[in-house]
Amino acid sequence: MLSITQQCDMTRIVKVDMVKQLGQQLMVFYKQNFQFAMISPSVHQMCAHSWELFSLTDGFPIAVYAEQSVEAWNKHIRAFKSGPSARARQCSIKLNTLDIFT
């Protein structure tokens, strides 16, 4: 499983065929050696279907599409709102934003 996660690095293009091959190998290994155990849906999704997601994104890591970078701006917006924006006009969004950022 570590090999799959190493192929899915956040900064590099993902090799889709490598992820597909590693997932299939892991599923075969699991079925051959642990026939008595049920595989969890999360592990099944990662092994059997993660390559499909990467093929849709042309090998780009899915972190590119994450919202963390957008959410990171919230602390700056909060700082503006607790500072000068506490005295910003509340009659319209346009005037409020103008008061906050000028």
N, CA, C and O atoms as a Tinker XYZ file with bonds, in Angstrom:
   408  protein
     1  N      0.827000   -1.180000    0.000000    73     2
     2  CA     0.000000    0.000000    0.000000    64     1     3
     3  C      0.876000    1.250000    0.000000    63     2     4     5
     4  O      0.491000    2.280000   -0.555000    81     3
     5  N      2.031000    1.164000    0.611000    73     3     6
     6  CA     2.938000    2.309000    0.624000    64     5     7
     7  C      3.360000    2.683000   -0.786000    63     6     8     9
     8  O      3.528000    3.865000   -1.087000    81     7
     9  N      3.534000    1.699000   -1.651000    73     7    10
    10  CA     3.923000    1.988000   -3.034000    64     9    11
    11  C      2.870000    2.815000   -3.749000    63    10    12    13
    12  O      3.206000    3.701000   -4.535000    81    11
    13  N      1.599000    2.535000   -3.487000    73    11    14
    14  CA     0.528000    3.310000   -4.122000    64    13    15
    15  C      0.574000    4.748000   -3.636000    63    14    16    17
    16  O      0.474000    5.678000   -4.436000    81    15
    17  N      0.723000    4.939000   -2.333000    73    15    18
    18  CA     0.743000    6.305000   -1.806000    64    17    19
    19  C      1.990000    7.054000   -2.251000    63    18    20    21
    20  O      1.947000    8.276000   -2.395000    81    19
    21  N      3.092000    6.361000   -2.470000    73    19    22
    22  CA     4.293000    7.025000   -2.982000    64    21    23
    23  C      4.092000    7.482000   -4.416000    63    22    24    25
    24  O      4.643000    8.509000   -4.815000    81    23
    25  N      3.317000    6.746000   -5.200000    73    23    26
    26  CA     3.044000    7.139000   -6.580000    64    25    27
    27  C      2.114000    8.342000   -6.640000    63    26    28    29
    28  O      2.083000    9.051000   -7.646000    81    27
    29  N      1.364000    8.577000   -5.587000    73    27    30
    30  CA     0.369000    9.656000   -5.569000    64    29    31
    31  C      0.901000   10.872000   -4.823000    63    30    32    33
    32  O      0.191000   11.453000   -4.002000    81    31
    33  N      2.119000   11.254000   -5.095000    73    31    34
    34  CA     2.733000   12.419000   -4.475000    64    33    35
    35  C      1.961000   13.669000   -4.873000    63    34    36    37
    36  O      1.427000   13.747000   -5.980000    81    35
    37  N      1.899000   14.645000   -3.976000    73    35    38
    38  CA     1.104000   15.845000   -4.241000    64    37    39
    39  C      1.774000   16.808000   -5.208000    63    38    40    41
    40  O      1.110000   17.702000   -5.734000    81    39
    41  N      3.054000   16.656000   -5.456000    73    39    42
    42  CA     3.760000   17.654000   -6.260000    64    41    43
    43  C      4.128000   17.170000   -7.652000    63    42    44    45
    44  O      4.563000   17.970000   -8.480000    81    43
    45  N      3.967000   15.885000   -7.930000    73    43    46
    46  CA     4.377000   15.346000   -9.227000    64    45    47
    47  C      3.184000   14.815000   -9.998000    63    46    48    49
    48  O      2.124000   14.551000   -9.430000    81    47
    49  N      3.373000   14.665000  -11.296000    73    47    50
    50  CA     2.364000   14.025000  -12.133000    64    49    51
    51  C      2.304000   12.544000  -11.749000    63    50    52    53
    52  O      3.338000   11.892000  -11.603000    81    51
    53  N      1.113000   12.030000  -11.591000    73    51    54
    54  CA     0.913000   10.640000  -11.172000    64    53    55
    55  C      0.959000    9.731000  -12.395000    63    54    56    57
    56  O      0.344000   10.026000  -13.420000    81    55
    57  N      1.687000    8.631000  -12.281000    73    55    58
    58  CA     1.739000    7.632000  -13.354000    64    57    59
    59  C      0.527000    6.723000  -13.201000    63    58    60    61
    60  O      0.514000    5.821000  -12.364000    81    59
    61  N     -0.482000    6.972000  -14.016000    73    59    62
    62  CA    -1.772000    6.293000  -13.877000    64    61    63
    63  C     -1.627000    4.783000  -14.022000    63    62    64    65
    64  O     -2.201000    4.033000  -13.233000    81    63
    65  N     -0.857000    4.320000  -15.032000    73    63    66
    66  CA    -0.738000    2.863000  -15.219000    64    65    67
    67  C     -0.028000    2.215000  -14.036000    63    66    68    69
    68  O     -0.330000    1.077000  -13.676000    81    67
    69  N      0.925000    2.945000  -13.424000    73    67    70
    70  CA     1.632000    2.400000  -12.264000    64    69    71
    71  C      0.673000    2.256000  -11.075000    63    70    72    73
    72  O      0.709000    1.251000  -10.365000    81    71
    73  N     -0.173000    3.250000  -10.862000    73    71    74
    74  CA    -1.146000    3.178000   -9.766000    64    73    75
    75  C     -2.135000    2.040000  -10.016000    63    74    76    77
    76  O     -2.486000    1.309000   -9.090000    81    75
    77  N     -2.583000    1.888000  -11.255000    73    75    78
    78  CA    -3.523000    0.810000  -11.602000    64    77    79
    79  C     -2.878000   -0.554000  -11.378000    63    78    80    81
    80  O     -3.490000   -1.450000  -10.797000    81    79
    81  N     -1.639000   -0.704000  -11.841000    73    79    82
    82  CA    -0.929000   -1.978000  -11.704000    64    81    83
    83  C     -0.688000   -2.313000  -10.231000    63    82    84    85
    84  O     -0.906000   -3.449000   -9.810000    81    83
    85  N     -0.241000   -1.335000   -9.451000    73    83    86
    86  CA     0.019000   -1.582000   -8.032000    64    85    87
    87  C     -1.273000   -1.926000   -7.288000    63    86    88    89
    88  O     -1.280000   -2.802000   -6.423000    81    87
    89  N     -2.356000   -1.239000   -7.624000    73    87    90
    90  CA    -3.643000   -1.533000   -6.990000    64    89    91
    91  C     -4.113000   -2.942000   -7.293000    63    90    92    93
    92  O     -4.595000   -3.648000   -6.408000    81    91
    93  N     -3.971000   -3.352000   -8.554000    73    91    94
    94  CA    -4.376000   -4.708000   -8.932000    64    93    95
    95  C     -3.509000   -5.751000   -8.239000    63    94    96    97
    96  O     -4.013000   -6.774000   -7.776000    81    95
    97  N     -2.206000   -5.494000   -8.168000    73    95    98
    98  CA    -1.307000   -6.437000   -7.496000    64    97    99
    99  C     -1.658000   -6.570000   -6.015000    63    98   100   101
   100  O     -1.621000   -7.665000   -5.454000    81    99
   101  N     -1.995000   -5.451000   -5.396000    73    99   102
   102  CA    -2.349000   -5.486000   -3.977000    64   101   103
   103  C     -3.659000   -6.244000   -3.749000    63   102   104   105
   104  O     -3.785000   -6.995000   -2.782000    81   103
   105  N     -4.627000   -6.046000   -4.636000    73   103   106
   106  CA    -5.901000   -6.766000   -4.514000    64   105   107
   107  C     -5.697000   -8.273000   -4.697000    63   106   108   109
   108  O     -6.282000   -9.068000   -3.962000    81   107
   109  N     -4.875000   -8.670000   -5.667000    73   107   110
   110  CA    -4.591000  -10.095000   -5.890000    64   109   111
   111  C     -3.873000  -10.680000   -4.678000    63   110   112   113
   112  O     -4.213000  -11.774000   -4.226000    81   111
   113  N     -2.889000   -9.966000   -4.150000    73   111   114
   114  CA    -2.162000  -10.419000   -2.961000    64   113   115
   115  C     -3.117000  -10.606000   -1.790000    63   114   116   117
   116  O     -3.058000  -11.611000   -1.083000    81   115
   117  N     -3.990000   -9.638000   -1.593000    73   115   118
   118  CA    -4.946000   -9.696000   -0.486000    64   117   119
   119  C     -5.885000  -10.890000   -0.629000    63   118   120   121
   120  O     -6.126000  -11.612000    0.339000    81   119
   121  N     -6.415000  -11.101000   -1.832000    73   119   122
   122  CA    -7.351000  -12.208000   -2.066000    64   121   123
   123  C     -6.675000  -13.570000   -1.907000    63   122   124   125
   124  O     -7.295000  -14.518000   -1.425000    81   123
   125  N     -5.405000  -13.669000   -2.310000    73   123   126
   126  CA    -4.706000  -14.952000   -2.219000    64   125   127
   127  C     -4.299000  -15.282000   -0.786000    63   126   128   129
   128  O     -4.364000  -16.441000   -0.377000    81   127
   129  N     -3.885000  -14.286000   -0.028000    73   127   130
   130  CA    -3.335000  -14.538000    1.304000    64   129   131
   131  C     -4.328000  -14.351000    2.445000    63   130   132   133
   132  O     -4.114000  -14.879000    3.536000    81   131
   133  N     -5.395000  -13.620000    2.219000    73   131   134
   134  CA    -6.360000  -13.355000    3.286000    64   133   135
   135  C     -7.776000  -13.639000    2.791000    63   134   136   137
   136  O     -8.642000  -12.764000    2.825000    81   135
   137  N     -8.002000  -14.857000    2.334000    73   135   138
   138  CA    -9.302000  -15.236000    1.769000    64   137   139
   139  C    -10.426000  -15.151000    2.795000    63   138   140   141
   140  O    -11.585000  -14.951000    2.431000    81   139
   141  N    -10.094000  -15.301000    4.061000    73   139   142
   142  CA   -11.095000  -15.328000    5.123000    64   141   143
   143  C    -11.560000  -13.930000    5.530000    63   142   144   145
   144  O    -12.592000  -13.797000    6.187000    81   143
   145  N    -10.834000  -12.909000    5.159000    73   143   146
   146  CA   -11.145000  -11.548000    5.619000    64   145   147
   147  C    -11.844000  -10.742000    4.529000    63   146   148   149
   148  O    -11.607000  -10.928000    3.335000    81   147
   149  N    -12.711000   -9.844000    4.981000    73   147   150
   150  CA   -13.377000   -8.935000    4.040000    64   149   151
   151  C    -12.545000   -7.658000    3.927000    63   150   152   153
   152  O    -11.988000   -7.170000    4.911000    81   151
   153  N    -12.478000   -7.143000    2.735000    73   151   154
   154  CA   -11.731000   -5.910000    2.520000    64   153   155
   155  C    -12.662000   -4.728000    2.798000    63   154   156   157
   156  O    -13.837000   -4.757000    2.432000    81   155
   157  N    -12.138000   -3.700000    3.440000    73   155   158
   158  CA   -12.980000   -2.539000    3.748000    64   157   159
   159  C    -13.260000   -1.748000    2.470000    63   158   160   161
   160  O    -12.448000   -1.767000    1.545000    81   159
   161  N    -14.385000   -1.064000    2.408000    73   159   162
   162  CA   -14.715000   -0.284000    1.208000    64   161   163
   163  C    -13.670000    0.785000    0.880000    63   162   164   165
   164  O    -13.420000    1.067000   -0.292000    81   163
   165  N    -13.065000    1.376000    1.903000    73   163   166
   166  CA   -12.054000    2.416000    1.659000    64   165   167
   167  C    -10.828000    1.848000    0.963000    63   166   168   169
   168  O    -10.311000    2.440000    0.015000    81   167
   169  N    -10.366000    0.695000    1.441000    73   167   170
   170  CA    -9.193000    0.065000    0.831000    64   169   171
   171  C     -9.531000   -0.392000   -0.588000    63   170   172   173
   172  O     -8.709000   -0.266000   -1.497000    81   171
   173  N    -10.730000   -0.917000   -0.774000    73   171   174
   174  CA   -11.153000   -1.327000   -2.117000    64   173   175
   175  C    -11.164000   -0.121000   -3.061000    63   174   176   177
   176  O    -10.667000   -0.206000   -4.184000    81   175
   177  N    -11.725000    0.987000   -2.610000    73   175   178
   178  CA   -11.764000    2.199000   -3.439000    64   177   179
   179  C    -10.356000    2.631000   -3.829000    63   178   180   181
   180  O    -10.092000    2.950000   -4.989000    81   179
   181  N     -9.448000    2.638000   -2.842000    73   179   182
   182  CA    -8.089000    3.091000   -3.111000    64   181   183
   183  C     -7.375000    2.159000   -4.088000    63   182   184   185
   184  O     -6.722000    2.621000   -5.023000    81   183
   185  N     -7.498000    0.862000   -3.875000    73   183   186
   186  CA    -6.761000   -0.089000   -4.713000    64   185   187
   187  C     -7.377000   -0.258000   -6.096000    63   186   188   189
   188  O     -6.662000   -0.277000   -7.098000    81   187
   189  N     -8.686000   -0.378000   -6.154000    73   187   190
   190  CA    -9.331000   -0.739000   -7.415000    64   189   191
   191  C     -9.764000    0.450000   -8.262000    63   190   192   193
   192  O     -9.910000    0.318000   -9.477000    81   191
   193  N     -9.972000    1.607000   -7.642000    73   191   194
   194  CA   -10.572000    2.706000   -8.397000    64   193   195
   195  C     -9.801000    4.028000   -8.368000    63   194   196   197
   196  O    -10.180000    4.958000   -9.079000    81   195
   197  N     -8.749000    4.143000   -7.586000    73   195   198
   198  CA    -8.039000    5.431000   -7.511000    64   197   199
   199  C     -7.416000    5.813000   -8.850000    63   198   200   201
   200  O     -7.315000    6.996000   -9.174000    81   199
   201  N     -7.004000    4.832000   -9.616000    73   199   202
   202  CA    -6.397000    5.132000  -10.922000    64   201   203
   203  C     -7.400000    5.811000  -11.842000    63   202   204   205
   204  O     -7.005000    6.601000  -12.699000    81   203
   205  N     -8.697000    5.519000  -11.685000    73   203   206
   206  CA    -9.715000    6.147000  -12.529000    64   205   207
   207  C     -9.775000    7.654000  -12.284000    63   206   208   209
   208  O     -9.935000    8.440000  -13.218000    81   207
   209  N     -9.646000    8.041000  -11.029000    73   207   210
   210  CA    -9.645000    9.462000  -10.684000    64   209   211
   211  C     -8.449000   10.163000  -11.308000    63   210   212   213
   212  O     -8.576000   11.263000  -11.848000    81   211
   213  N     -7.293000    9.528000  -11.233000    73   211   214
   214  CA    -6.094000   10.137000  -11.810000    64   213   215
   215  C     -6.156000   10.183000  -13.332000    63   214   216   217
   216  O     -5.599000   11.093000  -13.948000    81   215
   217  N     -6.823000    9.218000  -13.938000    73   215   218
   218  CA    -6.948000    9.264000  -15.401000    64   217   219
   219  C     -7.872000   10.406000  -15.824000    63   218   220   221
   220  O     -7.683000   10.990000  -16.891000    81   219
   221  N     -8.857000   10.725000  -15.007000    73   219   222
   222  CA    -9.747000   11.859000  -15.305000    64   221   223
   223  C     -9.024000   13.197000  -15.203000    63   222   224   225
   224  O     -9.355000   14.147000  -15.913000    81   223
   225  N     -8.032000   13.266000  -14.312000    73   223   226
   226  CA    -7.296000   14.521000  -14.108000    64   225   227
   227  C     -6.004000   14.566000  -14.918000    63   226   228   229
   228  O     -5.150000   15.417000  -14.673000    81   227
   229  N     -5.854000   13.656000  -15.881000    73   227   230
   230  CA    -4.650000   13.578000  -16.724000    64   229   231
   231  C     -3.372000   13.422000  -15.910000    63   230   232   233
   232  O     -2.324000   13.946000  -16.287000    81   231
   233  N     -3.457000   12.710000  -14.803000    73   231   234
   234  CA    -2.281000   12.428000  -13.994000    64   233   235
   235  C     -1.929000   13.509000  -12.996000    63   234   236   237
   236  O     -1.004000   13.340000  -12.202000    81   235
   237  N     -2.659000   14.629000  -13.024000    73   235   238
   238  CA    -2.372000   15.665000  -12.032000    64   237   239
   239  C     -2.832000   15.176000  -10.667000    63   238   240   241
   240  O     -3.872000   14.528000  -10.557000    81   239
   241  N     -2.062000   15.483000   -9.622000    73   239   242
   242  CA    -2.479000   15.062000   -8.287000    64   241   243
   243  C     -3.778000   15.764000   -7.896000    63   242   244   245
   244  O     -4.013000   16.907000   -8.286000    81   243
   245  N     -4.607000   15.087000   -7.139000    73   243   246
   246  CA    -5.896000   15.669000   -6.781000    64   245   247
   247  C     -5.739000   16.826000   -5.803000    63   246   248   249
   248  O     -6.686000   17.585000   -5.599000    81   247
   249  N     -4.569000   16.978000   -5.198000    73   247   250
   250  CA    -4.341000   18.109000   -4.300000    64   249   251
   251  C     -4.435000   19.430000   -5.050000    63   250   252   253
   252  O     -4.709000   20.467000   -4.445000    81   251
   253  N     -4.213000   19.405000   -6.354000    73   251   254
   254  CA    -4.333000   20.617000   -7.165000    64   253   255
   255  C     -5.761000   21.148000   -7.105000    63   254   256   257
   256  O     -5.983000   22.354000   -7.209000    81   255
   257  N     -6.723000   20.252000   -6.937000    73   255   258
   258  CA    -8.130000   20.636000   -6.937000    64   257   259
   259  C     -8.691000   20.798000   -5.526000    63   258   260   261
   260  O     -9.902000   20.945000   -5.363000    81   259
   261  N     -7.848000   20.774000   -4.519000    73   259   262
   262  CA    -8.311000   20.879000   -3.136000    64   261   263
   263  C     -8.656000   22.322000   -2.780000    63   262   264   265
   264  O     -8.263000   23.259000   -3.475000    81   263
   265  N     -9.388000   22.479000   -1.701000    73   263   266
   266  CA    -9.814000   23.807000   -1.281000    64   265   267
   267  C     -8.940000   24.383000   -0.174000    63   266   268   269
   268  O     -9.230000   25.475000    0.314000    81   267
   269  N     -7.892000   23.696000    0.237000    73   267   270
   270  CA    -7.087000   24.193000    1.343000    64   269   271
   271  C     -6.486000   25.559000    1.051000    63   270   272   273
   272  O     -6.431000   26.417000    1.931000    81   271
   273  N     -6.036000   25.762000   -0.180000    73   271   274
   274  CA    -5.419000   27.052000   -0.493000    64   273   275
   275  C     -6.442000   28.175000   -0.432000    63   274   276   277
   276  O     -6.115000   29.289000   -0.021000    81   275
   277  N     -7.661000   27.900000   -0.832000    73   275   278
   278  CA    -8.719000   28.905000   -0.754000    64   277   279
   279  C     -9.082000   29.163000    0.701000    63   278   280   281
   280  O     -9.266000   30.309000    1.112000    81   279
   281  N     -9.185000   28.087000    1.478000    73   279   282
   282  CA    -9.536000   28.225000    2.888000    64   281   283
   283  C     -8.448000   28.941000    3.679000    63   282   284   285
   284  O     -8.736000   29.546000    4.712000    81   283
   285  N     -7.217000   28.883000    3.217000    73   283   286
   286  CA    -6.112000   29.528000    3.930000    64   285   287
   287  C     -6.282000   31.042000    3.991000    63   286   288   289
   288  O     -5.728000   31.691000    4.878000    81   287
   289  N     -7.036000   31.606000    3.064000    73   287   290
   290  CA    -7.258000   33.056000    3.062000    64   289   291
   291  C     -8.218000   33.494000    4.159000    63   290   292   293
   292  O     -8.286000   34.683000    4.469000    81   291
   293  N     -8.959000   32.569000    4.753000    73   291   294
   294  CA    -9.939000   32.946000    5.767000    64   293   295
   295  C     -9.309000   33.669000    6.944000    63   294   296   297
   296  O     -9.910000   34.598000    7.484000    81   295
   297  N     -8.106000   33.265000    7.357000    73   295   298
   298  CA    -7.479000   33.938000    8.501000    64   297   299
   299  C     -7.139000   35.387000    8.167000    63   298   300   301
   300  O     -7.216000   36.256000    9.035000    81   299
   301  N     -6.763000   35.654000    6.916000    73   299   302
   302  CA    -6.473000   37.033000    6.522000    64   301   303
   303  C     -7.756000   37.862000    6.465000    63   302   304   305
   304  O     -7.780000   39.016000    6.894000    81   303
   305  N     -8.804000   37.269000    5.938000    73   303   306
   306  CA   -10.087000   37.973000    5.873000    64   305   307
   307  C    -10.603000   38.250000    7.280000    63   306   308   309
   308  O    -11.127000   39.330000    7.551000    81   307
   309  N    -10.455000   37.275000    8.177000    73   307   310
   310  CA   -10.877000   37.460000    9.561000    64   309   311
   311  C    -10.093000   38.591000   10.223000    63   310   312   313
   312  O    -10.651000   39.371000   10.994000    81   311
   313  N     -8.787000   38.676000    9.918000    73   311   314
   314  CA    -7.973000   39.757000   10.488000    64   313   315
   315  C     -8.455000   41.114000    9.993000    63   314   316   317
   316  O     -8.514000   42.073000   10.762000    81   315
   317  N     -8.799000   41.194000    8.715000    73   315   318
   318  CA    -9.324000   42.452000    8.184000    64   317   319
   319  C    -10.654000   42.803000    8.838000    63   318   320   321
   320  O    -10.911000   43.965000    9.153000    81   319
   321  N    -11.488000   41.807000    9.038000    73   319   322
   322  CA   -12.818000   42.075000    9.592000    64   321   323
   323  C    -12.757000   42.471000   11.057000    63   322   324   325
   324  O    -13.616000   43.219000   11.524000    81   323
   325  N    -11.769000   41.992000   11.788000    73   323   326
   326  CA   -11.679000   42.367000   13.200000    64   325   327
   327  C    -10.967000   43.702000   13.372000    63   326   328   329
   328  O    -11.058000   44.319000   14.434000    81   327
   329  N    -10.267000   44.150000   12.352000    73   327   330
   330  CA    -9.562000   45.434000   12.426000    64   329   331
   331  C    -10.428000   46.558000   11.899000    63   330   332   333
   332  O    -11.453000   46.892000   12.492000    81   331
   333  N    -10.019000   47.137000   10.791000    73   331   334
   334  CA   -10.740000   48.290000   10.250000    64   333   335
   335  C    -12.169000   47.966000    9.829000    63   334   336   337
   336  O    -13.018000   48.856000    9.789000    81   335
   337  N    -12.441000   46.717000    9.519000    73   335   338
   338  CA   -13.782000   46.393000    9.025000    64   337   339
   339  C    -14.830000   46.442000   10.119000    63   338   340   341
   340  O    -16.026000   46.464000    9.830000    81   339
   341  N    -14.399000   46.459000   11.366000    73   339   342
   342  CA   -15.374000   46.585000   12.440000    64   341   343
   343  C    -16.127000   47.909000   12.304000    63   342   344   345
   344  O    -17.238000   48.063000   12.811000    81   343
   345  N    -15.503000   48.853000   11.616000    73   343   346
   346  CA   -16.127000   50.155000   11.388000    64   345   347
   347  C    -16.570000   50.311000    9.940000    63   346   348   349
   348  O    -16.873000   51.423000    9.507000    81   347
   349  N    -16.613000   49.220000    9.188000    73   347   350
   350  CA   -16.995000   49.278000    7.777000    64   349   351
   351  C    -18.510000   49.437000    7.649000    63   350   352   353
   352  O    -19.278000   49.013000    8.512000    81   351
   353  N    -18.903000   50.050000    6.561000    73   351   354
   354  CA   -20.336000   50.243000    6.307000    64   353   355
   355  C    -21.016000   48.896000    6.079000    63   354   356   357
   356  O    -20.467000   48.021000    5.410000    81   355
   357  N    -22.192000   48.740000    6.629000    73   355   358
   358  CA   -22.940000   47.491000    6.542000    64   357   359
   359  C    -24.131000   47.578000    5.596000    63   358   360   361
   360  O    -24.911000   46.631000    5.495000    81   359
   361  N    -24.278000   48.709000    4.899000    73   359   362
   362  CA   -25.469000   48.899000    4.065000    64   361   363
   363  C    -25.403000   48.137000    2.745000    63   362   364   365
   364  O    -26.442000   47.863000    2.145000    81   363
   365  N    -24.186000   47.783000    2.274000    73   363   366
   366  CA   -24.075000   46.974000    1.058000    64   365   367
   367  C    -22.764000   46.202000    1.081000    63   366   368   369
   368  O    -21.794000   46.615000    1.716000    81   367
   369  N    -22.754000   45.090000    0.389000    73   367   370
   370  CA   -21.546000   44.260000    0.341000    64   369   371
   371  C    -20.422000   45.006000   -0.368000    63   370   372   373
   372  O    -19.263000   44.921000    0.038000    81   371
   373  N    -20.761000   45.729000   -1.416000    73   371   374
   374  CA   -19.755000   46.459000   -2.188000    64   373   375
   375  C    -19.069000   47.511000   -1.321000    63   374   376   377
   376  O    -17.842000   47.601000   -1.315000    81   375
   377  N    -19.846000   48.304000   -0.591000    73   375   378
   378  CA   -19.263000   49.340000    0.268000    64   377   379
   379  C    -18.508000   48.718000    1.438000    63   378   380   381
   380  O    -17.465000   49.230000    1.843000    81   379
   381  N    -19.024000   47.621000    1.983000    73   379   382
   382  CA   -18.354000   46.932000    3.076000    64   381   383
   383  C    -16.984000   46.438000    2.637000    63   382   384   385
   384  O    -15.994000   46.643000    3.340000    81   383
   385  N    -16.920000   45.789000    1.479000    73   383   386
   386  CA   -15.649000   45.286000    0.952000    64   385   387
   387  C    -14.699000   46.432000    0.643000    63   386   388   389
   388  O    -13.498000   46.326000    0.890000    81   387
   389  N    -15.219000   47.516000    0.109000    73   387   390
   390  CA   -14.400000   48.695000   -0.185000    64   389   391
   391  C    -13.783000   49.247000    1.095000    63   390   392   393
   392  O    -12.601000   49.590000    1.113000    81   391
   393  N    -14.569000   49.335000    2.164000    73   391   394
   394  CA   -14.057000   49.837000    3.440000    64   393   395
   395  C    -13.015000   48.901000    4.047000    63   394   396   397
   396  O    -12.049000   49.357000    4.657000    81   395
   397  N    -13.208000   47.617000    3.882000    73   395   398
   398  CA   -12.281000   46.646000    4.474000    64   397   399
   399  C    -10.920000   46.687000    3.789000    63   398   400   401
   400  O     -9.889000   46.684000    4.461000    81   399
   401  N    -10.907000   46.726000    2.473000    73   399   402
   402  CA    -9.653000   46.590000    1.736000    64   401   403
   403  C     -9.023000   47.915000    1.328000    63   402   404   405
   404  O     -8.009000   47.910000    0.630000    81   403
   405  N     -9.587000   49.049000    1.738000    73   403   406
   406  CA    -8.944000   50.343000    1.424000    64   405   407
   407  C     -8.627000   51.095000    2.675000    63   406   408
   408  O     -8.086000   52.199000    2.611000    81   407
